[in-house]
Amino acid sequence: MAAGHLLEQRSRLSLKRLFRVLKWYRPFELTIAGQPVHAASPLPPEIAKLIAQLEA
């Protein structure tokens, strides 16, 4: 519960809204020719700023 409160304070978003925003930017793994390839979509500037706020 304290971790959730901390996330809400730093992001200034509700936990529900925070997870809705961030869930689209997860890294993923593809298998190409039998080899796993790790990939991620680039983060928009506003999402990068949000993550920086959470890490502070």
PDB file with SEQRES, HELIX, SHEET and CRYST1 records, atoms N, CA, C and O in Angstrom:
SEQRES   1 A   56  MET ALA ALA GLY HIS LEU LEU GLU GLN ARG SER ARG LEU          
SEQRES   2 A   56  SER LEU LYS ARG LEU PHE ARG VAL LEU LYS TRP TYR ARG          
SEQRES   3 A   56  PRO PHE GLU LEU THR ILE ALA GLY GLN PRO VAL HIS ALA          
SEQRES   4 A   56  ALA SER PRO LEU PRO PRO GLU ILE ALA LYS LEU ILE ALA          
SEQRES   5 A   56  GLN LEU GLU ALA                                              
HELIX    1 AA1 ALA A    2  SER A   11  1                                  10    
HELIX    2 AA2 LEU A   15  LEU A   22  1                                   8    
HELIX    3 AA3 LYS A   23  TYR A   25  5                                   3    
HELIX    4 AA4 PRO A   45  GLU A   55  1                                  11    
SHEET    1 AA1 2 PHE A  28  ILE A  32  0                                        
SHEET    2 AA1 2 GLN A  35  ALA A  39 -1                                        
CRYST1    1.000    1.000    1.000  90.00  90.00  90.00 P 1           1          
ATOM      1  N   MET A   1       0.825  -1.181   0.000  1.00  0.00           N  
ATOM      2  CA  MET A   1       0.000   0.000   0.000  1.00  0.00           C  
ATOM      3  C   MET A   1       0.877   1.256   0.000  1.00  0.00           C  
ATOM      4  O   MET A   1       0.561   2.237  -0.674  1.00  0.00           O  
ATOM      5  N   ALA A   2       1.947   1.224   0.735  1.00  0.00           N  
ATOM      6  CA  ALA A   2       2.839   2.385   0.781  1.00  0.00           C  
ATOM      7  C   ALA A   2       3.507   2.614  -0.566  1.00  0.00           C  
ATOM      8  O   ALA A   2       3.724   3.757  -0.967  1.00  0.00           O  
ATOM      9  N   ALA A   3       3.833   1.527  -1.268  1.00  0.00           N  
ATOM     10  CA  ALA A   3       4.461   1.666  -2.589  1.00  0.00           C  
ATOM     11  C   ALA A   3       3.493   2.320  -3.566  1.00  0.00           C  
ATOM     12  O   ALA A   3       3.894   3.166  -4.366  1.00  0.00           O  
ATOM     13  N   GLY A   4       2.235   1.939  -3.508  1.00  0.00           N  
ATOM     14  CA  GLY A   4       1.219   2.551  -4.372  1.00  0.00           C  
ATOM     15  C   GLY A   4       1.059   4.026  -4.080  1.00  0.00           C  
ATOM     16  O   GLY A   4       0.922   4.837  -4.996  1.00  0.00           O  
ATOM     17  N   HIS A   5       1.075   4.372  -2.818  1.00  0.00           N  
ATOM     18  CA  HIS A   5       0.956   5.776  -2.425  1.00  0.00           C  
ATOM     19  C   HIS A   5       2.151   6.582  -2.944  1.00  0.00           C  
ATOM     20  O   HIS A   5       1.988   7.704  -3.423  1.00  0.00           O  
ATOM     21  N   LEU A   6       3.329   6.015  -2.849  1.00  0.00           N  
ATOM     22  CA  LEU A   6       4.532   6.671  -3.341  1.00  0.00           C  
ATOM     23  C   LEU A   6       4.446   6.892  -4.859  1.00  0.00           C  
ATOM     24  O   LEU A   6       4.780   7.970  -5.350  1.00  0.00           O  
ATOM     25  N   LEU A   7       4.000   5.872  -5.594  1.00  0.00           N  
ATOM     26  CA  LEU A   7       3.849   6.014  -7.045  1.00  0.00           C  
ATOM     27  C   LEU A   7       2.847   7.111  -7.399  1.00  0.00           C  
ATOM     28  O   LEU A   7       3.081   7.892  -8.322  1.00  0.00           O  
ATOM     29  N   GLU A   8       1.745   7.172  -6.679  1.00  0.00           N  
ATOM     30  CA  GLU A   8       0.743   8.207  -6.930  1.00  0.00           C  
ATOM     31  C   GLU A   8       1.300   9.596  -6.637  1.00  0.00           C  
ATOM     32  O   GLU A   8       1.036  10.540  -7.381  1.00  0.00           O  
ATOM     33  N   GLN A   9       2.065   9.723  -5.565  1.00  0.00           N  
ATOM     34  CA  GLN A   9       2.641  11.016  -5.216  1.00  0.00           C  
ATOM     35  C   GLN A   9       3.637  11.485  -6.265  1.00  0.00           C  
ATOM     36  O   GLN A   9       3.598  12.642  -6.685  1.00  0.00           O  
ATOM     37  N   ARG A  10       4.526  10.602  -6.689  1.00  0.00           N  
ATOM     38  CA  ARG A  10       5.573  10.994  -7.632  1.00  0.00           C  
ATOM     39  C   ARG A  10       5.044  11.232  -9.037  1.00  0.00           C  
ATOM     40  O   ARG A  10       5.522  12.130  -9.730  1.00  0.00           O  
ATOM     41  N   SER A  11       4.069  10.448  -9.466  1.00  0.00           N  
ATOM     42  CA  SER A  11       3.561  10.598 -10.828  1.00  0.00           C  
ATOM     43  C   SER A  11       2.431  11.617 -10.917  1.00  0.00           C  
ATOM     44  O   SER A  11       2.150  12.152 -11.989  1.00  0.00           O  
ATOM     45  N   ARG A  12       1.788  11.880  -9.788  1.00  0.00           N  
ATOM     46  CA  ARG A  12       0.610  12.745  -9.728  1.00  0.00           C  
ATOM     47  C   ARG A  12      -0.537  12.195 -10.564  1.00  0.00           C  
ATOM     48  O   ARG A  12      -1.366  12.946 -11.077  1.00  0.00           O  
ATOM     49  N   LEU A  13      -0.571  10.867 -10.692  1.00  0.00           N  
ATOM     50  CA  LEU A  13      -1.654  10.150 -11.361  1.00  0.00           C  
ATOM     51  C   LEU A  13      -2.168   9.074 -10.415  1.00  0.00           C  
ATOM     52  O   LEU A  13      -1.445   8.625  -9.526  1.00  0.00           O  
ATOM     53  N   SER A  14      -3.418   8.660 -10.609  1.00  0.00           N  
ATOM     54  CA  SER A  14      -3.910   7.520  -9.837  1.00  0.00           C  
ATOM     55  C   SER A  14      -3.190   6.271 -10.334  1.00  0.00           C  
ATOM     56  O   SER A  14      -2.674   6.255 -11.452  1.00  0.00           O  
ATOM     57  N   LEU A  15      -3.154   5.232  -9.515  1.00  0.00           N  
ATOM     58  CA  LEU A  15      -2.500   3.992  -9.919  1.00  0.00           C  
ATOM     59  C   LEU A  15      -3.158   3.416 -11.177  1.00  0.00           C  
ATOM     60  O   LEU A  15      -2.469   2.923 -12.071  1.00  0.00           O  
ATOM     61  N   LYS A  16      -4.470   3.479 -11.241  1.00  0.00           N  
ATOM     62  CA  LYS A  16      -5.189   2.963 -12.402  1.00  0.00           C  
ATOM     63  C   LYS A  16      -4.748   3.687 -13.672  1.00  0.00           C  
ATOM     64  O   LYS A  16      -4.456   3.049 -14.684  1.00  0.00           O  
ATOM     65  N   ARG A  17      -4.701   4.998 -13.621  1.00  0.00           N  
ATOM     66  CA  ARG A  17      -4.296   5.799 -14.782  1.00  0.00           C  
ATOM     67  C   ARG A  17      -2.823   5.550 -15.128  1.00  0.00           C  
ATOM     68  O   ARG A  17      -2.478   5.431 -16.304  1.00  0.00           O  
ATOM     69  N   LEU A  18      -1.965   5.471 -14.124  1.00  0.00           N  
ATOM     70  CA  LEU A  18      -0.539   5.233 -14.331  1.00  0.00           C  
ATOM     71  C   LEU A  18      -0.309   3.912 -15.071  1.00  0.00           C  
ATOM     72  O   LEU A  18       0.462   3.863 -16.029  1.00  0.00           O  
ATOM     73  N   PHE A  19      -0.973   2.850 -14.631  1.00  0.00           N  
ATOM     74  CA  PHE A  19      -0.783   1.549 -15.273  1.00  0.00           C  
ATOM     75  C   PHE A  19      -1.398   1.505 -16.665  1.00  0.00           C  
ATOM     76  O   PHE A  19      -0.879   0.821 -17.546  1.00  0.00           O  
ATOM     77  N   ARG A  20      -2.486   2.217 -16.873  1.00  0.00           N  
ATOM     78  CA  ARG A  20      -3.060   2.295 -18.219  1.00  0.00           C  
ATOM     79  C   ARG A  20      -2.100   2.970 -19.192  1.00  0.00           C  
ATOM     80  O   ARG A  20      -1.981   2.551 -20.344  1.00  0.00           O  
ATOM     81  N   VAL A  21      -1.426   4.001 -18.737  1.00  0.00           N  
ATOM     82  CA  VAL A  21      -0.479   4.731 -19.580  1.00  0.00           C  
ATOM     83  C   VAL A  21       0.760   3.885 -19.871  1.00  0.00           C  
ATOM     84  O   VAL A  21       1.220   3.827 -21.011  1.00  0.00           O  
ATOM     85  N   LEU A  22       1.295   3.234 -18.851  1.00  0.00           N  
ATOM     86  CA  LEU A  22       2.568   2.530 -18.993  1.00  0.00           C  
ATOM     87  C   LEU A  22       2.460   1.142 -19.629  1.00  0.00           C  
ATOM     88  O   LEU A  22       3.458   0.635 -20.141  1.00  0.00           O  
ATOM     89  N   LYS A  23       1.293   0.519 -19.614  1.00  0.00           N  
ATOM     90  CA  LYS A  23       1.198  -0.858 -20.087  1.00  0.00           C  
ATOM     91  C   LYS A  23       1.504  -0.998 -21.574  1.00  0.00           C  
ATOM     92  O   LYS A  23       1.865  -2.089 -22.016  1.00  0.00           O  
ATOM     93  N   TRP A  24       1.375   0.054 -22.349  1.00  0.00           N  
ATOM     94  CA  TRP A  24       1.625  -0.007 -23.784  1.00  0.00           C  
ATOM     95  C   TRP A  24       3.111   0.032 -24.115  1.00  0.00           C  
ATOM     96  O   TRP A  24       3.483  -0.192 -25.268  1.00  0.00           O  
ATOM     97  N   TYR A  25       3.960   0.306 -23.152  1.00  0.00           N  
ATOM     98  CA  TYR A  25       5.386   0.486 -23.413  1.00  0.00           C  
ATOM     99  C   TYR A  25       6.242  -0.587 -22.756  1.00  0.00           C  
ATOM    100  O   TYR A  25       7.347  -0.308 -22.290  1.00  0.00           O  
ATOM    101  N   ARG A  26       5.738  -1.802 -22.721  1.00  0.00           N  
ATOM    102  CA  ARG A  26       6.499  -2.921 -22.171  1.00  0.00           C  
ATOM    103  C   ARG A  26       7.428  -3.490 -23.236  1.00  0.00           C  
ATOM    104  O   ARG A  26       7.073  -3.509 -24.415  1.00  0.00           O  
ATOM    105  N   PRO A  27       8.604  -3.951 -22.846  1.00  0.00           N  
ATOM    106  CA  PRO A  27       9.454  -4.657 -23.814  1.00  0.00           C  
ATOM    107  C   PRO A  27       8.820  -6.012 -24.137  1.00  0.00           C  
ATOM    108  O   PRO A  27       8.032  -6.538 -23.350  1.00  0.00           O  
ATOM    109  N   PHE A  28       9.160  -6.561 -25.272  1.00  0.00           N  
ATOM    110  CA  PHE A  28       8.611  -7.854 -25.657  1.00  0.00           C  
ATOM    111  C   PHE A  28       9.676  -8.679 -26.357  1.00  0.00           C  
ATOM    112  O   PHE A  28      10.730  -8.165 -26.730  1.00  0.00           O  
ATOM    113  N   GLU A  29       9.394  -9.954 -26.530  1.00  0.00           N  
ATOM    114  CA  GLU A  29      10.353 -10.873 -27.144  1.00  0.00           C  
ATOM    115  C   GLU A  29       9.707 -11.537 -28.360  1.00  0.00           C  
ATOM    116  O   GLU A  29       8.577 -12.021 -28.294  1.00  0.00           O  
ATOM    117  N   LEU A  30      10.442 -11.551 -29.464  1.00  0.00           N  
ATOM    118  CA  LEU A  30      10.021 -12.222 -30.685  1.00  0.00           C  
ATOM    119  C   LEU A  30      10.953 -13.387 -30.939  1.00  0.00           C  
ATOM    120  O   LEU A  30      12.107 -13.373 -30.511  1.00  0.00           O  
ATOM    121  N   THR A  31      10.459 -14.387 -31.628  1.00  0.00           N  
ATOM    122  CA  THR A  31      11.318 -15.491 -32.047  1.00  0.00           C  
ATOM    123  C   THR A  31      11.418 -15.442 -33.565  1.00  0.00           C  
ATOM    124  O   THR A  31      10.421 -15.618 -34.266  1.00  0.00           O  
ATOM    125  N   ILE A  32      12.613 -15.206 -34.064  1.00  0.00           N  
ATOM    126  CA  ILE A  32      12.866 -15.126 -35.498  1.00  0.00           C  
ATOM    127  C   ILE A  32      13.904 -16.178 -35.846  1.00  0.00           C  
ATOM    128  O   ILE A  32      15.012 -16.175 -35.309  1.00  0.00           O  
ATOM    129  N   ALA A  33      13.532 -17.083 -36.755  1.00  0.00           N  
ATOM    130  CA  ALA A  33      14.409 -18.174 -37.175  1.00  0.00           C  
ATOM    131  C   ALA A  33      14.946 -18.961 -35.971  1.00  0.00           C  
ATOM    132  O   ALA A  33      16.103 -19.381 -35.945  1.00  0.00           O  
ATOM    133  N   GLY A  34      14.068 -19.148 -34.977  1.00  0.00           N  
ATOM    134  CA  GLY A  34      14.452 -19.919 -33.805  1.00  0.00           C  
ATOM    135  C   GLY A  34      15.278 -19.159 -32.778  1.00  0.00           C  
ATOM    136  O   GLY A  34      15.632 -19.726 -31.744  1.00  0.00           O  
ATOM    137  N   GLN A  35      15.594 -17.903 -33.028  1.00  0.00           N  
ATOM    138  CA  GLN A  35      16.397 -17.095 -32.104  1.00  0.00           C  
ATOM    139  C   GLN A  35      15.515 -16.049 -31.415  1.00  0.00           C  
ATOM    140  O   GLN A  35      14.763 -15.342 -32.085  1.00  0.00           O  
ATOM    141  N   PRO A  36      15.598 -15.946 -30.096  1.00  0.00           N  
ATOM    142  CA  PRO A  36      14.822 -14.904 -29.404  1.00  0.00           C  
ATOM    143  C   PRO A  36      15.429 -13.516 -29.665  1.00  0.00           C  
ATOM    144  O   PRO A  36      16.646 -13.335 -29.608  1.00  0.00           O  
ATOM    145  N   VAL A  37      14.571 -12.566 -29.944  1.00  0.00           N  
ATOM    146  CA  VAL A  37      14.983 -11.183 -30.167  1.00  0.00           C  
ATOM    147  C   VAL A  37      14.186 -10.314 -29.198  1.00  0.00           C  
ATOM    148  O   VAL A  37      12.955 -10.349 -29.200  1.00  0.00           O  
ATOM    149  N   HIS A  38      14.879  -9.539 -28.375  1.00  0.00           N  
ATOM    150  CA  HIS A  38      14.237  -8.650 -27.418  1.00  0.00           C  
ATOM    151  C   HIS A  38      14.037  -7.294 -28.082  1.00  0.00           C  
ATOM    152  O   HIS A  38      14.951  -6.757 -28.709  1.00  0.00           O  
ATOM    153  N   ALA A  39      12.833  -6.745 -27.938  1.00  0.00           N  
ATOM    154  CA  ALA A  39      12.515  -5.474 -28.584  1.00  0.00           C  
ATOM    155  C   ALA A  39      11.674  -4.614 -27.657  1.00  0.00           C  
ATOM    156  O   ALA A  39      11.044  -5.109 -26.722  1.00  0.00           O  
ATOM    157  N   ALA A  40      11.678  -3.333 -27.930  1.00  0.00           N  
ATOM    158  CA  ALA A  40      10.851  -2.386 -27.187  1.00  0.00           C  
ATOM    159  C   ALA A  40      10.538  -1.212 -28.094  1.00  0.00           C  
ATOM    160  O   ALA A  40      11.353  -0.824 -28.932  1.00  0.00           O  
ATOM    161  N   SER A  41       9.363  -0.657 -27.922  1.00  0.00           N  
ATOM    162  CA  SER A  41       9.026   0.528 -28.706  1.00  0.00           C  
ATOM    163  C   SER A  41       9.666   1.749 -28.041  1.00  0.00           C  
ATOM    164  O   SER A  41       9.803   1.784 -26.818  1.00  0.00           O  
ATOM    165  N   PRO A  42      10.055   2.744 -28.832  1.00  0.00           N  
ATOM    166  CA  PRO A  42      10.656   3.936 -28.231  1.00  0.00           C  
ATOM    167  C   PRO A  42       9.626   4.687 -27.375  1.00  0.00           C  
ATOM    168  O   PRO A  42       8.439   4.733 -27.699  1.00  0.00           O  
ATOM    169  N   LEU A  43      10.106   5.264 -26.292  1.00  0.00           N  
ATOM    170  CA  LEU A  43       9.211   5.984 -25.381  1.00  0.00           C  
ATOM    171  C   LEU A  43       8.992   7.414 -25.864  1.00  0.00           C  
ATOM    172  O   LEU A  43       9.949   8.100 -26.223  1.00  0.00           O  
ATOM    173  N   PRO A  44       7.745   7.865 -25.875  1.00  0.00           N  
ATOM    174  CA  PRO A  44       7.484   9.274 -26.163  1.00  0.00           C  
ATOM    175  C   PRO A  44       8.074  10.144 -25.045  1.00  0.00           C  
ATOM    176  O   PRO A  44       8.237   9.672 -23.920  1.00  0.00           O  
ATOM    177  N   PRO A  45       8.391  11.392 -25.340  1.00  0.00           N  
ATOM    178  CA  PRO A  45       9.012  12.262 -24.324  1.00  0.00           C  
ATOM    179  C   PRO A  45       8.201  12.384 -23.031  1.00  0.00           C  
ATOM    180  O   PRO A  45       8.785  12.443 -21.949  1.00  0.00           O  
ATOM    181  N   GLU A  46       6.875  12.422 -23.121  1.00  0.00           N  
ATOM    182  CA  GLU A  46       6.072  12.587 -21.898  1.00  0.00           C  
ATOM    183  C   GLU A  46       6.134  11.329 -21.025  1.00  0.00           C  
ATOM    184  O   GLU A  46       6.063  11.432 -19.800  1.00  0.00           O  
ATOM    185  N   ILE A  47       6.266  10.154 -21.629  1.00  0.00           N  
ATOM    186  CA  ILE A  47       6.391   8.925 -20.859  1.00  0.00           C  
ATOM    187  C   ILE A  47       7.783   8.849 -20.227  1.00  0.00           C  
ATOM    188  O   ILE A  47       7.919   8.423 -19.079  1.00  0.00           O  
ATOM    189  N   ALA A  48       8.804   9.254 -20.961  1.00  0.00           N  
ATOM    190  CA  ALA A  48      10.164   9.282 -20.413  1.00  0.00           C  
ATOM    191  C   ALA A  48      10.232  10.226 -19.215  1.00  0.00           C  
ATOM    192  O   ALA A  48      10.899   9.928 -18.224  1.00  0.00           O  
ATOM    193  N   LYS A  49       9.551  11.349 -19.306  1.00  0.00           N  
ATOM    194  CA  LYS A  49       9.509  12.313 -18.193  1.00  0.00           C  
ATOM    195  C   LYS A  49       8.793  11.699 -16.980  1.00  0.00           C  
ATOM    196  O   LYS A  49       9.226  11.867 -15.840  1.00  0.00           O  
ATOM    197  N   LEU A  50       7.711  10.997 -17.242  1.00  0.00           N  
ATOM    198  CA  LEU A  50       6.950  10.345 -16.165  1.00  0.00           C  
ATOM    199  C   LEU A  50       7.822   9.307 -15.453  1.00  0.00           C  
ATOM    200  O   LEU A  50       7.821   9.238 -14.224  1.00  0.00           O  
ATOM    201  N   ILE A  51       8.556   8.510 -16.209  1.00  0.00           N  
ATOM    202  CA  ILE A  51       9.435   7.502 -15.612  1.00  0.00           C  
ATOM    203  C   ILE A  51      10.548   8.166 -14.819  1.00  0.00           C  
ATOM    204  O   ILE A  51      10.925   7.671 -13.757  1.00  0.00           O  
ATOM    205  N   ALA A  52      11.081   9.275 -15.310  1.00  0.00           N  
ATOM    206  CA  ALA A  52      12.106  10.004 -14.559  1.00  0.00           C  
ATOM    207  C   ALA A  52      11.547  10.507 -13.217  1.00  0.00           C  
ATOM    208  O   ALA A  52      12.254  10.494 -12.210  1.00  0.00           O  
ATOM    209  N   GLN A  53      10.284  10.948 -13.204  1.00  0.00           N  
ATOM    210  CA  GLN A  53       9.663  11.390 -11.963  1.00  0.00           C  
ATOM    211  C   GLN A  53       9.541  10.234 -10.978  1.00  0.00           C  
ATOM    212  O   GLN A  53       9.726  10.424  -9.776  1.00  0.00           O  
ATOM    213  N   LEU A  54       9.234   9.039 -11.473  1.00  0.00           N  
ATOM    214  CA  LEU A  54       9.076   7.885 -10.593  1.00  0.00           C  
ATOM    215  C   LEU A  54      10.413   7.431 -10.024  1.00  0.00           C  
ATOM    216  O   LEU A  54      10.470   6.927  -8.902  1.00  0.00           O  
ATOM    217  N   GLU A  55      11.484   7.604 -10.786  1.00  0.00           N  
ATOM    218  CA  GLU A  55      12.803   7.195 -10.326  1.00  0.00           C  
ATOM    219  C   GLU A  55      13.427   8.187  -9.354  1.00  0.00           C  
ATOM    220  O   GLU A  55      14.363   7.831  -8.637  1.00  0.00           O  
ATOM    221  N   ALA A  56      12.942   9.400  -9.313  1.00  0.00           N  
ATOM    222  CA  ALA A  56      13.532  10.445  -8.450  1.00  0.00           C  
ATOM    223  C   ALA A  56      13.317  10.157  -6.983  1.00  0.00           C  
ATOM    224  O   ALA A  56      13.750  10.933  -6.131  1.00  0.00           O  
TER     225      ALA A  56                                                      
END                                                                             
